[in-house]
Amino acid sequence: MKDVRDALMVARTSDGRLVRRPLSPHLQVYRWQITSVLSILHRMTGIALGVGTLLLTWWLVAAATSAESFAIVQGFIGSPIGLLLLFGWTYALFFHMCNGIRHLAWDLGRGFEKPEYHFTGWLAVAASVVLTVLVWIVGLVIW
């Protein structure tokens, strides 16, 4: 064996013969499930919340610094890119909250049956979309 990885691929059967271990299936082999997609999305929205919080911090620091700094940040946030970032941050906030409530139910030992976790998964997606749109409608009416 010329590579240490080759040594890790070798195992012995119950009768002592050397055999090569099978490789784990690649992600492309697996069929996507609602639970795995929502788990990945939960992690991604957690990262998005962290990045969005940096934008919020920039806005707050600029507001505390000077009118010129605040005008620069307001100009960026009011731009199409800034509004898209705010919309994504809002969706991330609501999805992370709704899916977090779902996880709290799991911590209580509820919702582990297949119909339940399918329903609550789609409910978390739908609720986060509805809440995001409602907040933006109310925000645009007030603005």
N, C-alpha and C positions, 0 to 999 in steps of 0.2 A: 504494500500500500504506500503510495507516494504522497498521499494527502491525509491529514488527520480526520477530515470529514469522511473519508472512506472507512476509517476505523470505526467511526460512530454509526455507520450504516450496517455494520455486521452484527449479527446476533446468533445465538445458538438455539436450536430447536430442543424439545424435551428429550430427544435421544442424543443430543450433543453435536449434531451436524451444524456447520456454519452456513448461515443463509443471509442474504441481503434484506434489510428491513424495507418495508414499502414506504414510499414518500407519502406525505399527507396530501390530500387533494387540494388543488389550487382553488382560489376564491371563485374562479370562473366556472368551476364544476358545480358549486352549490347553487340552489335555487334561492332567490332573495325572499326573505320572510319579513312580515311587518315588524316583528320584534327586533330583528337585526337592523333593519333600516332605521327604526326609531331610536335604537341605541346609538347608532352612528350619528344620526341627526341631533340627538341630545348632546353628544360630545361636541359636535360642530357648533351648535348654538351656544354652548358654554364658552367656547373660544370667542365666538362673535360677541358675546356679552362683555368679555374682557376687553376686546378691541373697541367696542362701542363706548365702554366706560372711559377709555382714554380720550375719545372725542368729547364726552361730557366733561371730563376734567379740564381739557383744553378750553372749553367754553367757559367754565367756572373761573379758571385762572385768568382768562382774558377779561372777564367781567370785573374781576377784582383788580386788574392791573391798570387799564386805561380805556378810554372810549375808542381810541384808534385800534387797539388790539381786539377789543370786542367787535368793532365793525368788520375787521378782517375775518374773524371766526364766523360772525353772522353771515357774511358774504359767502363763505365756503359752505356753511350749513344750508343756506338758501339756494345754492346752486343745484342743478339736476343731480350731480354726483352726491352732494351732501344729503339731499332729500332721499335718494335711493339708499344711502347708508343708514339714515334714520329709519326708513321704512323697514329695512332688513333687521336693524337693531330692535325695533318694536316687535317684529315677528319672532325674533330669537327670544326676546324676553317672555312673550306669551307662550311660545311653544315650550320653553324650558320650564316655565311655571306649571303649565297643564301636564306635561309629562312628569314633572316632579311630584305633582299630586297623585298621579297614577303610581309612581314608585312608592309613595307613602302608603297607598292602599296595599301594595305588595308587601311592604314591611309589616302590615297588620295581618298578613296571611290571606288576603283576599285578591281575587282576580286572576288566579293561575290556570283556570280552565281555558281551553282553546277559544270557545266563543267569547268569553269575557275579555281576554287580552286582545283579541281582534277588535272587539267593539270599543274598548277603552283606548286602544291605539288610534283608531280612526276618529274617535271622539276628541282625543287630544289634538290631532291634526286639524279637524274642523273647527274646534273651539278656538285654537290659536289664530286661524285665518279670520274667523268672525270677529274676534276681539281686536285684532290688528286693524281690520277695515273699520270697525266702529270707532276706535280711538282716532284714526286718521280723519274720518268724516267729522267727528266732533271737533277735532283740532283745527281742521280747515274752515269749519263754520265759525269758530271763535276767532281765528286768526284773521 
